[in-house]
Amino acid sequence: MRAAARIVLALSFVATTGVAQANDKVTVGIVNAVSDGTLFIAQDKGYFAKEGIDADFVEFDTGAKMVAPMGAGQLDVGGGAASAGLYNAVGRGIRIKLVADKATNVKGAPFQSFLVRKALIDSGAVKTLADMKGRKVAITGAGGSDASVLNEAMKSVGLTYDDVEKVYLGFPQHAPALQNGAIDGSITTEPTTTNIVALGAAVVLTGNDAFYPNAQTATIMYSSDFLDKRKPVAARFMKAYLRAARDFNDALVGGKLTGPGGEELIAILAKHTVIKNPGVLRAMTMHGVNPDGTLNVDSLKKDLAFFKQTGDVTDKVEVEQVLDLTVAAEAAKELGPYTPKR
């Protein structure tokens, strides 16, 4: 009788303390890029677990491939650029919301750069962006955020997007194309930029922050099902994410992870991202992440206007249709004002 009573008491203790309760599972799309780092930091430092969340990372080749499963409710959270493809999907009725900053090209610490083949710089053939007229410039594809960046680069020197010849290449192909002269320049992100310069294939003509400061490079996206049907979980996920974003900001000094906790974050990035060499992570210029998750709406609007101008977006979709700024704002308010540790 006493044994039975002890079992009942033990079961009662488990129920009341919540030990048996399972965390809420959240599926998160990643591409294992450095800009996924904040998600990995939240995971490895236990911020998701603290919020009762089990983050299930799902790998994709590109952020664009996350759109369909998010629209179908098969993926809760994703990350990527607000491309023409995203706006076209929303125009077709796929319900996705941009909710927080994932990567920003911060003024003074450019994560993206305009590279020019070294031979053109050494010969004096290219001295400024204006000298790129008629030359071949690599971007990842039409309707992408770097296409809009290239447009801003040309506008800054009185040229147009059509004044250069676009060559569509993924970042890994930029180095060989610059080396063999297949292209004259490129819009390239880190760590590819650092690697190309180290190879001697190209020179940074200018950081993209010089002509498009604080460009919204990538965003955190929520599926509408996650946002509408699991709102408390979505809110807790954002709190964990912003804790990690604040750690990232604490460690950033001039675009390098040399501040408080920097070495710990470098170890996390080396563990999870495609860049396994801590030395490369120390040398490269990191992207920015707003500590409150605030998106640069003006940048998003500028990019969408460009996509419509080029015909890459034909629907009457507007940026406001894909935004939900309340999630990050409420999480930031709950966490309190951000105060850098350094």
C-alpha positions as CSV (number, residue, x, y, z in Angstrom):
1,M,0.0,0.0,0.0
2,R,2.8,2.4,0.9
3,A,4.6,1.5,-2.4
4,A,1.5,2.3,-4.4
5,A,1.2,5.6,-2.6
6,R,4.8,6.5,-3.4
7,I,4.2,5.7,-7.1
8,V,1.1,8.0,-7.1
9,L,3.1,10.8,-5.4
10,A,5.9,10.4,-7.9
11,L,3.6,10.6,-10.9
12,S,1.9,13.6,-9.3
13,F,5.3,15.3,-8.9
14,V,6.2,14.7,-12.6
15,A,2.8,16.1,-13.7
16,T,3.0,19.2,-11.5
17,T,6.6,20.1,-12.2
18,G,6.2,19.7,-15.9
19,V,9.2,17.3,-16.3
20,A,7.2,15.1,-18.6
21,Q,6.1,18.0,-20.9
22,A,7.7,18.0,-24.3
23,N,9.0,21.1,-25.9
24,D,7.2,22.7,-28.8
25,K,8.8,21.5,-32.1
26,V,9.6,24.3,-34.6
27,T,10.9,23.4,-38.1
28,V,13.5,25.9,-39.2
29,G,14.9,26.2,-42.7
30,I,18.7,26.9,-43.0
31,V,21.3,26.9,-45.7
32,N,24.2,26.6,-43.3
33,A,25.5,30.1,-44.2
34,V,27.1,32.5,-41.8
35,S,23.9,34.5,-41.8
36,D,22.2,31.4,-40.2
37,G,24.6,32.0,-37.3
38,T,22.1,33.7,-35.0
39,L,19.9,30.6,-35.2
40,F,22.8,28.3,-34.4
41,I,23.8,30.6,-31.4
42,A,20.2,30.4,-30.1
43,Q,20.4,26.6,-30.3
44,D,23.8,26.0,-28.9
45,K,23.5,28.5,-26.0
46,G,20.2,26.9,-25.0
47,Y,17.9,29.9,-25.7
48,F,15.4,27.8,-27.7
49,A,15.3,25.2,-24.9
50,K,14.8,27.9,-22.3
51,E,11.7,29.0,-24.2
52,G,10.4,25.4,-24.4
53,I,11.3,25.1,-28.1
54,D,12.8,22.1,-29.9
55,A,14.3,23.7,-33.1
56,D,14.4,21.1,-35.9
57,F,16.8,22.5,-38.5
58,V,16.0,21.5,-42.1
59,E,18.7,22.1,-44.8
60,F,18.0,23.7,-48.1
61,D,20.2,24.6,-51.1
62,T,18.8,28.1,-51.2
63,G,16.4,30.3,-49.3
64,A,14.1,30.4,-52.3
65,K,13.4,26.7,-52.0
66,M,11.9,27.3,-48.5
67,V,9.0,29.3,-49.9
68,A,6.8,26.5,-51.1
69,P,7.0,24.3,-47.9
70,M,6.4,27.4,-45.8
71,G,3.4,28.3,-47.8
72,A,2.1,24.7,-47.3
73,G,2.7,24.9,-43.6
74,Q,5.4,22.2,-43.7
75,L,8.1,24.6,-42.5
76,D,7.5,27.1,-39.7
77,V,10.5,29.4,-40.0
78,G,12.9,30.2,-42.8
79,G,15.6,32.7,-43.7
80,G,16.6,34.4,-46.9
81,A,16.5,37.4,-49.1
82,A,13.2,39.1,-50.0
83,S,13.6,38.2,-53.7
84,A,11.2,38.6,-56.7
85,G,10.3,34.9,-56.2
86,L,9.0,35.6,-52.7
87,Y,6.8,38.5,-53.9
88,N,5.5,36.5,-56.8
89,A,4.6,33.6,-54.5
90,V,2.7,36.0,-52.2
91,G,1.0,37.4,-55.3
92,R,-0.2,33.8,-56.0
93,G,-1.7,33.5,-52.5
94,I,1.1,31.9,-50.6
95,R,1.0,33.3,-47.1
96,I,4.5,34.1,-45.7
97,K,5.5,37.0,-43.4
98,L,8.9,38.7,-43.0
99,V,9.2,39.2,-39.3
100,A,12.8,40.1,-38.4
101,D,16.3,41.1,-39.6
102,K,18.6,38.2,-40.4
103,A,21.4,40.0,-42.2
104,T,22.1,43.7,-43.0
105,N,25.0,45.2,-44.9
106,V,26.0,47.6,-42.2
107,K,27.5,51.0,-43.1
108,G,31.2,51.0,-42.2
109,A,31.4,47.1,-42.1
110,P,30.3,45.8,-45.5
111,F,29.4,42.2,-45.7
112,Q,29.0,42.6,-49.5
113,S,31.5,44.1,-51.9
114,F,31.9,45.1,-55.5
115,L,34.9,43.2,-56.7
116,V,36.9,43.9,-59.9
117,R,39.4,41.7,-61.6
118,K,42.9,42.6,-60.3
119,A,44.4,43.0,-63.8
120,L,41.9,45.7,-64.6
121,I,42.8,47.6,-61.4
122,D,46.5,47.1,-61.9
123,S,46.4,48.4,-65.5
124,G,44.3,51.5,-64.5
125,A,41.5,50.4,-66.8
126,V,39.1,50.5,-63.9
127,K,39.4,53.2,-61.2
128,T,35.8,53.8,-60.3
129,L,32.4,52.1,-60.7
130,A,31.8,54.3,-63.8
131,D,34.6,52.4,-65.5
132,M,32.5,49.2,-65.3
133,K,30.2,50.4,-68.1
134,G,29.9,47.7,-70.8
135,R,31.8,45.2,-68.7
136,K,30.6,41.8,-67.4
137,V,29.5,41.7,-63.7
138,A,28.4,38.5,-61.9
139,I,25.3,38.4,-59.7
140,T,23.6,35.2,-58.5
141,G,20.5,35.7,-60.6
142,A,17.8,38.0,-61.9
143,G,15.2,39.0,-59.3
144,G,17.7,38.6,-56.4
145,S,18.7,41.1,-53.8
146,D,22.2,41.4,-55.3
147,A,20.6,42.5,-58.6
148,S,19.1,45.4,-56.8
149,V,22.5,46.1,-55.2
150,L,24.1,46.2,-58.6
151,N,21.4,48.6,-59.8
152,E,22.2,50.9,-56.8
153,A,25.9,50.7,-57.7
154,M,25.3,51.8,-61.3
155,K,22.9,54.6,-60.2
156,S,25.5,56.0,-57.8
157,V,27.7,56.9,-60.8
158,G,25.0,58.0,-63.2
159,L,24.7,54.7,-65.1
160,T,21.8,52.2,-65.3
161,Y,21.4,48.5,-64.6
162,D,21.5,47.9,-68.4
163,D,24.9,49.6,-68.8
164,V,26.7,46.4,-67.6
165,E,26.4,42.9,-68.9
166,K,25.1,40.5,-66.2
167,V,26.5,37.1,-65.8
168,Y,24.5,34.8,-63.4
169,L,26.9,32.8,-61.2
170,G,26.7,31.4,-57.7
171,F,29.2,32.8,-55.2
172,P,31.5,29.7,-55.4
173,Q,31.9,30.4,-59.2
174,H,33.0,34.0,-58.7
175,A,36.6,33.2,-58.0
176,P,37.4,31.0,-61.0
177,A,35.5,33.4,-63.3
178,L,37.5,36.3,-62.1
179,Q,40.7,34.3,-62.4
180,N,40.2,33.3,-66.0
181,G,38.7,36.6,-67.1
182,A,35.2,35.3,-67.8
183,I,33.9,38.2,-65.8
184,D,35.2,41.7,-65.0
185,G,33.5,42.2,-61.6
186,S,31.1,40.8,-59.2
187,I,28.7,41.5,-56.4
188,T,30.0,39.1,-53.8
189,T,29.3,38.4,-50.1
190,E,31.6,37.1,-47.3
191,P,33.4,34.8,-46.9
192,T,33.8,34.5,-50.7
193,T,35.1,38.1,-50.8
194,T,37.9,37.4,-48.4
195,N,38.9,34.2,-50.2
196,I,38.9,35.8,-53.6
197,V,41.1,38.7,-52.4
198,A,43.5,36.2,-50.8
199,L,43.8,34.4,-54.1
200,G,44.7,37.6,-55.8
201,A,41.9,37.2,-58.4
202,A,40.2,40.5,-57.6
203,V,40.3,43.6,-55.6
204,V,37.5,45.2,-53.5
205,L,36.7,48.3,-55.6
206,T,34.2,49.4,-52.9
207,G,32.1,48.0,-50.1
208,N,28.4,47.9,-51.1
209,D,27.7,50.1,-48.0
210,A,29.2,53.0,-49.9
211,F,26.3,53.1,-52.4
212,Y,23.6,51.0,-50.6
213,P,24.1,51.4,-46.8
214,N,22.1,49.2,-44.5
215,A,20.7,47.1,-47.3
216,Q,18.3,44.4,-46.0
217,T,20.3,41.4,-47.2
218,A,18.3,38.6,-45.6
219,T,15.2,38.2,-43.4
220,I,13.6,35.8,-40.9
221,M,10.4,34.5,-42.3
222,Y,7.4,32.9,-40.6
223,S,4.8,30.8,-42.3
224,S,1.3,32.3,-41.7
225,D,0.2,29.0,-40.1
226,F,3.0,29.3,-37.5
227,L,2.2,32.9,-36.9
228,D,-1.6,32.6,-36.7
229,K,-2.1,29.2,-35.3
230,R,0.8,28.9,-32.9
231,K,1.3,32.5,-31.9
232,P,2.7,31.9,-28.3
233,V,5.3,29.6,-29.7
234,A,6.2,32.0,-32.5
235,A,6.6,34.7,-29.8
236,R,8.9,32.6,-27.7
237,F,10.9,31.6,-30.7
238,M,11.5,35.3,-31.5
239,K,12.6,36.0,-27.9
240,A,15.3,33.2,-28.2
241,Y,16.3,34.5,-31.6
242,L,16.8,38.1,-30.3
243,R,18.8,36.9,-27.3
244,A,21.2,35.3,-29.8
245,A,21.2,38.5,-32.0
246,R,22.2,40.5,-29.0
247,D,25.0,38.2,-28.2
248,F,26.1,38.6,-31.8
249,N,26.1,42.4,-31.5
250,D,28.0,42.2,-28.2
251,A,30.8,40.4,-30.1
252,L,30.9,42.6,-33.2
253,V,33.6,45.3,-33.3
254,G,33.9,47.0,-36.7
255,G,32.4,43.9,-38.4
256,K,34.7,41.4,-36.7
257,L,33.9,39.0,-33.9
258,T,36.5,40.4,-31.5
259,G,34.2,41.7,-28.8
260,P,32.8,39.9,-25.7
261,G,32.0,36.3,-26.4
262,G,33.5,36.4,-29.9
263,E,35.6,33.3,-29.7
264,E,32.6,31.3,-28.4
265,L,30.5,32.5,-31.3
266,I,33.3,31.7,-33.8
267,A,33.4,28.1,-32.4
268,I,29.6,27.8,-32.9
269,L,29.8,29.1,-36.5
270,A,32.7,26.8,-37.3
271,K,30.7,23.9,-35.9
272,H,27.5,24.5,-37.9
273,T,28.2,26.6,-41.0
274,V,30.0,25.8,-44.3
275,I,33.0,27.7,-43.0
276,K,34.9,25.3,-40.8
277,N,38.1,27.3,-40.5
278,P,38.0,29.6,-37.4
279,G,40.7,31.8,-38.9
280,V,38.5,32.6,-41.9
281,L,35.7,33.5,-39.5
282,R,38.0,35.8,-37.6
283,A,39.3,37.5,-40.8
284,M,36.0,38.1,-42.6
285,T,33.6,41.0,-42.2
286,M,30.4,39.8,-40.6
287,H,26.9,40.8,-41.6
288,G,24.9,43.0,-39.2
289,V,21.9,41.8,-37.3
290,N,19.6,44.3,-35.6
291,P,19.5,43.5,-31.8
292,D,15.7,44.2,-31.8
293,G,15.1,42.3,-35.1
294,T,14.0,45.5,-36.8
295,L,13.8,45.3,-40.6
296,N,14.9,48.0,-43.0
297,V,11.5,48.5,-44.7
298,D,12.8,51.3,-46.9
299,S,15.4,48.9,-48.3
300,L,12.7,46.2,-48.9
301,K,10.6,48.8,-50.8
302,K,13.5,49.9,-52.9
303,D,14.2,46.3,-53.9
304,L,10.6,45.5,-54.7
305,A,10.3,48.7,-56.9
306,F,13.4,47.5,-58.8
307,F,11.9,44.0,-59.3
308,K,8.8,45.6,-60.7
309,Q,10.8,47.9,-63.0
310,T,12.7,44.9,-64.5
311,G,9.5,42.9,-64.8
312,D,10.7,40.2,-62.4
313,V,7.6,40.9,-60.3
314,T,4.4,41.4,-62.2
315,D,1.7,41.1,-59.5
316,K,0.4,44.1,-57.6
317,V,1.9,42.9,-54.3
318,E,3.3,45.5,-51.9
319,V,5.9,45.1,-49.1
320,E,3.2,45.7,-46.5
321,Q,1.5,42.4,-47.5
322,V,4.5,40.4,-46.5
323,L,5.4,42.2,-43.2
324,D,4.6,41.5,-39.6
325,L,6.7,43.8,-37.5
326,T,4.8,43.1,-34.3
327,V,6.5,39.8,-33.4
328,A,10.0,41.2,-33.1
329,A,8.8,44.5,-31.5
330,E,6.9,42.6,-28.8
331,A,9.8,40.2,-28.1
332,A,12.3,43.1,-27.9
333,K,10.0,45.0,-25.5
334,E,9.8,41.9,-23.3
335,L,13.6,41.5,-23.3
336,G,14.1,45.2,-22.6
337,P,16.4,47.8,-24.2
338,Y,19.6,46.4,-25.7
339,T,22.7,47.5,-23.9
340,P,26.0,46.4,-25.5
341,K,28.3,44.6,-23.0
342,R,31.4,46.3,-24.3
